[in-house]
Amino acid sequence: MDTRYVVITPVRDEEDYLPLTIESVINQRVRPVEYVLVNDGSRDRTGEIIDRYARQHPWIRAVHRKDRGFRKWGAGIIEAFYDGFNALTCRDWQFMSKMDGDLCFEPGYFEGMFQKFAENPRLGIGGGYLYHIENGIKSVETHPTFHVRGGAKIYKRTCWDALGGLWVGPGSDTLDEVKANMLGWTSMSFMDLQINHLRWTGAAYGRWGGIVKNGKTDYVSGYHPLFLLAKSVARLPQRPYIVGSLALLYGYLSARWQRMPQVDDPELIRYLQQQQVAKLWGRETIWK
């Protein structure tokens, strides 16, 4: 399979897991033509790890950013991603992967994903499902099938060009997919291609803080209030019981009270809310 693809991994303080991610990329049966690792001001050995691999493999490149002094929610990782994107020397790539530095996957992962793209010419954004292993038990992170986790995305070049880039702020990993669907593309996660997520999503913010952050992200993304309420009710049976639903509502409402800036794309928000209302009424929608 002759597929030209690039991978960009923005990371901050990932010395424990980053080597596993890099080794997973190195061991792919179909390797990227370029792998850019962006050290987003790490205070641990992340930068040293990146430099070591860059010295060993000419197709791996290092980009180092200054430490801003804090973890910048939402926008920070996208800003770091764009530093890596702008540092790419390969300009004729066919696919681009935005990948986190706490993942581990099989040697055939990218090969399998490119087969999915070949089977569906309208597939613009794709990726595998993330799973965790705790106490020997495997659990998969569930979400709508049109959604691909932000740290495991693969963009088809023509879809990426149509998107015109990413929203630099919270919610970018959902808004890009919604916009892709609005433009006639499809996005999908594939259960038969799974990635070991070595840390739970939102773990850096704690259990409560991570759910509150999700609520704020939903507001910034322009979620319909009724859909957010239904989402809060739907998560009542999930741990932490009741508290998780309250945290989601609190995040959404606090962002509204604070008048946090929402994504500046009225057409996109209108399409997003139409899809969400259709879901509430049981109609055909991307929210499956």
Secondary structure, DSSP 8 states (H G I E B T S, - for coil): ----EEEEEEESS-TTTHHHHHHHHHT-SS--SEEEEEEES-SSSHHHHHHHHHHH-TTEEEEEE---SS--TTHHHHHHHHHHHHT----S-SEEEEE-SSEE--TTHHHHHHHHHHH-TTEEEEEEEEEEEETTEEEE----TT---TTEEEEEHHHHHHHTS--SSTTHHHHHHHHHHHTT-EEEEEEEEEEEESS-TTGGGHHHHHHHHHHHHHHHTT--HHHHHHHHHHTTTSSSTTHHHHHHHHHHHHHHHTT----S-HHHHHHHHHHHHHHHTT---S--
